[in-house]
Amino acid sequence: MKQTLIFATNNQNKVTEIRSVIGDLFEIITLKEAGIDIDIPEPHDTLEANATEKSQTIHRLTTKNCFSEDTGLEVAALKGEPGVKSARYAGDGRDFQQNIDKLLTNLQGHTNRKAQFRTVVSLILDNKEYLFEGICEGQITEDQKGNQGFGYDPVFIPDGATKCFAEMSVDEKNKYSHRKKAVAKLIKFLSEQTA
């Protein structure tokens, strides 16, 4: 019997991405599918603490095995901004376009365009928490390109690629993706537990 995990997110883009990585190894249930209609706060100043907040909230509500993730874009020239505030960089509206506009404005005049996406996954399995991290290094472009993906994908080119994330299919993006790297560690861990 396949193990079932609740994924503590309301972001359908993240669900699609993670399901494409996990395939049919495990059954991933979204908050909506689990009948949970809440927006979990992300009040902390680290990705780790926010990921923990989300998974612990869902575990308290359901007592079921679950996982969550928090992802930030960390830009070297901006001392790690937007980081933990990536989704709300330009305000609480979580407007991707406004976030990108603010980022590109703040980077004007900077020649160092280095950045990295960092994902932290918090898994609660049998009442214990485990953390997994994935990092994708790259560069912030001068202009937006492509219309795939979400968030900062139109202005981020991963190292080793010639296209922005927003110009890639989900499969192409998964070759580089920070989220895929973190989830791969999660899958390896879960496979070892069930072996």
PyMOL commands that set and color helices and strands:
alter all, ss='L'
color gray80, all
select helices_A, chain A and resi 12-22+47-62+76-78+86-88+96-106+153-155+165-167+170-174+178-194
alter helices_A, ss='H'
color red, helices_A
select strands_A, chain A and resi 4-7+27-30+66-75+82-83+114-125+128-140+156-158
alter strands_A, ss='S'
color yellow, strands_A
deselect
rebuild
show_as cartoon
